[in-house]
Amino acid sequence: MKTDIMTLEEVATYLKMKPQTIYTWAQEKRIPAAKIGKEWRFKKSIIDEWFAEYIDDKFNALIDKAKSKNQDSSE
């Protein structure tokens, strides 16, 4: 059975980051996570949405530029 639930280490690997960074972000509520007992758990679909929003927020100007460039070339 395939699951959408990921461990801290799996999220770190998935995002190509250090587990300590993911741990710190989870504690600071900078990344969506749930602490179950002593372990952090993450839902992959929510991490994907969070990452997309994080990228959008950081690079809105570039995204808008790329979108307008794509629209111009399709006309």
Backbone as ProteinMPNN parsed JSONL, in Angstrom:
{"seq_chain_A": "MKTDIMTLEEVATYLKMKPQTIYTWAQEKRIPAAKIGKEWRFKKSIIDEWFAEYIDDKFNALIDKAKSKNQDSSE", "coords_chain_A": {"N_chain_A": [[0.845, -1.181, 0.0], [0.713, 2.105, -0.98], [1.707, 5.113, 0.547], [0.926, 8.48, 1.526], [2.196, 9.666, 3.541], [5.116, 10.933, 5.0], [8.378, 10.559, 6.466], [10.62, 12.597, 8.446], [13.224, 12.304, 7.442], [12.675, 11.302, 4.89], [11.372, 13.508, 3.738], [13.466, 15.347, 3.794], [15.253, 14.112, 1.998], [13.627, 14.109, -0.291], [13.308, 16.877, -0.761], [15.895, 17.464, -1.09], [17.543, 18.379, 1.028], [19.105, 19.034, 4.233], [18.39, 16.869, 6.961], [18.363, 18.119, 9.505], [17.702, 20.762, 8.926], [15.061, 20.513, 8.001], [13.917, 19.515, 10.341], [14.278, 21.716, 12.092], [12.754, 23.662, 10.732], [10.229, 22.435, 10.916], [9.782, 22.524, 13.678], [9.659, 25.282, 13.988], [7.395, 25.842, 12.641], [7.583, 26.44, 9.934], [7.349, 24.776, 7.849], [4.798, 22.614, 6.735], [3.804, 20.265, 9.075], [3.272, 17.447, 11.269], [3.545, 16.548, 14.624], [3.829, 13.49, 15.958], [3.717, 11.831, 18.773], [7.038, 11.496, 19.467], [7.945, 11.885, 16.967], [8.21, 13.499, 13.775], [5.882, 13.945, 11.134], [4.915, 14.142, 7.716], [2.795, 15.162, 5.056], [2.897, 14.232, 1.793], [1.481, 15.376, -0.401], [0.716, 17.827, 0.679], [3.2, 18.945, 1.236], [4.106, 19.241, -1.379], [2.307, 21.207, -2.324], [2.935, 23.297, -0.527], [5.614, 23.758, -1.247], [5.315, 24.645, -3.9], [3.905, 27.047, -3.452], [5.818, 28.361, -1.892], [7.932, 28.678, -3.697], [6.573, 30.231, -5.619], [6.019, 32.57, -4.085], [8.6, 33.517, -3.566], [9.629, 34.014, -6.073], [7.915, 35.522, -7.703], [8.098, 37.668, -9.571], [9.813, 36.635, -11.564], [8.31, 34.419, -12.38], [5.987, 35.644, -13.371], [7.149, 37.038, -15.496], [8.077, 34.9, -17.085], [5.633, 33.688, -17.696], [4.368, 35.716, -19.199], [6.122, 35.872, -21.311], [5.817, 33.347, -22.463], [3.146, 33.551, -23.272], [3.34, 35.595, -25.156], [4.914, 34.361, -27.115], [3.207, 32.424, -28.017], [1.304, 33.693, -29.431]], "CA_chain_A": [[0.0, 0.0, 0.0], [1.484, 3.336, -1.083], [1.194, 6.11, 1.482], [1.232, 9.884, 1.298], [2.856, 10.124, 4.761], [6.576, 10.858, 4.895], [9.165, 10.854, 7.655], [11.496, 13.752, 8.323], [14.333, 11.936, 6.559], [12.148, 11.199, 3.53], [11.147, 14.873, 3.255], [14.79, 15.925, 3.549], [15.735, 13.523, 0.746], [12.733, 14.572, -1.35], [13.597, 18.28, -1.029], [17.353, 17.565, -1.224], [17.981, 19.246, 2.117], [19.592, 18.326, 5.41], [17.319, 16.57, 7.917], [18.354, 19.099, 10.592], [16.97, 21.943, 8.454], [13.637, 20.152, 8.008], [13.549, 19.424, 11.756], [14.177, 23.087, 12.607], [11.594, 24.292, 10.102], [9.013, 21.836, 11.484], [9.614, 23.092, 15.023], [9.319, 26.698, 13.85], [6.167, 25.888, 11.837], [7.895, 27.016, 8.624], [6.982, 23.747, 6.894], [3.652, 21.907, 7.322], [4.181, 18.983, 9.679], [2.554, 17.039, 12.477], [4.372, 15.783, 15.546], [3.076, 12.364, 16.524], [4.658, 11.341, 19.791], [8.323, 12.188, 19.339], [8.318, 11.861, 15.549], [7.554, 14.4, 12.834], [5.337, 13.329, 9.926], [4.585, 15.104, 6.683], [1.945, 14.631, 3.997], [3.571, 14.589, 0.551], [0.66, 16.275, -1.209], [0.767, 19.149, 1.302], [4.565, 19.439, 1.004], [4.144, 19.686, -2.779], [1.59, 22.494, -2.393], [3.74, 24.265, 0.217], [6.792, 24.077, -2.055], [4.866, 25.456, -5.036], [3.617, 28.383, -2.933], [7.085, 28.926, -1.441], [8.627, 29.104, -4.917], [5.804, 31.336, -6.188], [6.212, 33.763, -3.269], [9.977, 33.996, -3.678], [10.017, 34.334, -7.445], [6.74, 35.999, -8.447], [8.494, 38.499, -10.712], [10.322, 35.747, -12.609], [7.201, 33.592, -12.856], [5.158, 36.518, -14.217], [7.917, 37.306, -16.713], [8.063, 33.682, -17.887], [4.266, 33.505, -18.196], [4.092, 36.685, -20.264], [6.971, 35.491, -22.444], [5.156, 32.189, -23.091], [1.933, 34.034, -23.934], [3.772, 36.367, -26.33], [5.423, 33.473, -28.152], [2.12, 31.586, -28.537], [0.392, 34.534, -30.227]], "C_chain_A": [[0.894, 1.25, 0.0], [0.849, 4.394, -0.182], [1.687, 7.51, 1.118], [2.021, 10.461, 2.478], [4.357, 9.888, 4.65], [7.217, 11.148, 6.25], [10.01, 12.098, 7.398], [12.637, 13.463, 7.341], [13.87, 11.831, 5.104], [11.896, 12.579, 2.93], [12.478, 15.537, 2.933], [15.366, 15.397, 2.236], [14.935, 14.061, -0.431], [13.048, 16.01, -1.758], [15.098, 18.545, -1.213], [17.928, 18.579, -0.235], [18.5, 18.388, 3.258], [18.421, 18.061, 6.357], [17.232, 17.596, 9.052], [17.583, 20.353, 10.194], [15.47, 21.676, 8.483], [13.127, 20.088, 9.444], [13.331, 20.823, 12.347], [12.958, 23.785, 12.038], [10.288, 23.743, 10.659], [8.736, 22.418, 12.867], [9.157, 24.541, 14.966], [8.039, 26.928, 13.044], [6.383, 26.59, 10.491], [7.592, 26.039, 7.496], [5.825, 22.967, 7.52], [4.036, 20.503, 7.789], [3.301, 18.708, 10.888], [3.504, 16.231, 13.347], [3.488, 14.732, 16.204], [4.016, 11.669, 17.499], [5.93, 12.162, 19.703], [8.755, 12.343, 17.882], [7.531, 12.882, 14.732], [7.077, 13.602, 11.627], [4.843, 14.431, 9.0], [3.709, 14.422, 5.643], [2.511, 15.147, 2.673], [2.77, 15.582, -0.274], [0.674, 17.699, -0.643], [2.156, 19.76, 1.13], [4.689, 19.952, -0.426], [3.463, 21.043, -2.941], [2.386, 23.598, -1.706], [4.94, 24.711, -0.616], [6.412, 24.969, -3.236], [4.572, 26.887, -4.589], [4.889, 29.096, -2.501], [7.869, 29.462, -2.639], [7.898, 30.299, -5.526], [6.047, 32.626, -5.423], [7.601, 34.361, -3.456], [10.297, 34.546, -5.062], [8.858, 34.812, -8.305], [7.117, 36.799, -9.683], [8.991, 37.629, -11.866], [9.211, 34.897, -13.221], [6.31, 34.412, -13.786], [5.85, 36.802, -15.547], [7.884, 36.096, -17.643], [6.676, 33.437, -18.49], [3.974, 34.452, -19.354], [4.918, 36.372, -21.508], [6.345, 34.317, -23.2], [3.903, 32.611, -23.838], [2.284, 34.793, -25.201], [4.222, 35.446, -27.464], [4.327, 32.583, -28.745], [1.16, 32.376, -29.399], [0.865, 34.664, -31.643]], "O_chain_A": [[1.731, 1.419, 0.886], [-0.371, 4.553, -0.147], [2.729, 7.679, 0.485], [2.464, 11.609, 2.427], [4.812, 8.811, 4.265], [6.668, 11.885, 7.069], [10.098, 12.583, 6.27], [12.966, 14.305, 6.505], [14.595, 12.228, 4.191], [12.17, 12.803, 1.751], [12.605, 16.215, 1.912], [15.912, 16.17, 1.448], [15.509, 14.429, -1.457], [13.057, 16.335, -2.945], [15.52, 19.675, -1.457], [18.674, 19.49, -0.594], [18.352, 17.166, 3.248], [17.559, 18.922, 6.538], [16.134, 17.908, 9.512], [16.889, 20.945, 11.021], [14.695, 22.519, 8.937], [12.026, 20.556, 9.733], [12.329, 21.076, 13.015], [12.208, 24.429, 12.772], [9.336, 24.498, 10.857], [7.599, 22.762, 13.19], [8.361, 24.979, 15.797], [7.649, 28.069, 12.797], [5.481, 27.249, 9.974], [7.578, 26.421, 6.325], [5.86, 22.682, 8.717], [4.519, 19.677, 7.015], [2.677, 19.609, 11.449], [4.188, 15.333, 12.858], [2.531, 15.051, 16.911], [4.978, 11.009, 17.103], [5.9, 13.384, 19.85], [9.828, 12.881, 17.608], [6.342, 13.1, 14.966], [7.768, 12.701, 11.153], [4.415, 15.499, 9.44], [3.868, 13.23, 5.38], [2.594, 16.356, 2.459], [3.336, 16.543, -0.796], [0.646, 18.668, -1.401], [2.278, 20.964, 0.904], [5.312, 20.987, -0.659], [3.986, 21.927, -3.62], [2.502, 24.704, -2.233], [5.246, 25.901, -0.683], [7.111, 25.937, -3.535], [4.949, 27.838, -5.274], [5.03, 30.3, -2.717], [8.403, 30.57, -2.595], [8.536, 31.279, -5.909], [6.261, 33.673, -6.034], [7.753, 35.582, -3.498], [11.134, 35.437, -5.205], [8.82, 34.539, -9.504], [6.51, 36.622, -10.74], [8.629, 37.862, -13.019], [9.178, 34.682, -14.432], [5.922, 33.944, -14.856], [5.21, 36.805, -16.599], [7.687, 36.244, -18.849], [6.556, 33.032, -19.646], [3.405, 34.047, -20.367], [4.461, 36.586, -22.631], [6.343, 34.295, -24.431], [3.621, 32.093, -24.918], [1.601, 34.653, -26.216], [3.946, 35.714, -28.633], [4.487, 32.047, -29.841], [0.285, 31.793, -30.039], [0.221, 35.334, -32.45]]}, "name": "protein", "num_of_chains": 1, "seq": "MKTDIMTLEEVATYLKMKPQTIYTWAQEKRIPAAKIGKEWRFKKSIIDEWFAEYIDDKFNALIDKAKSKNQDSSE"}
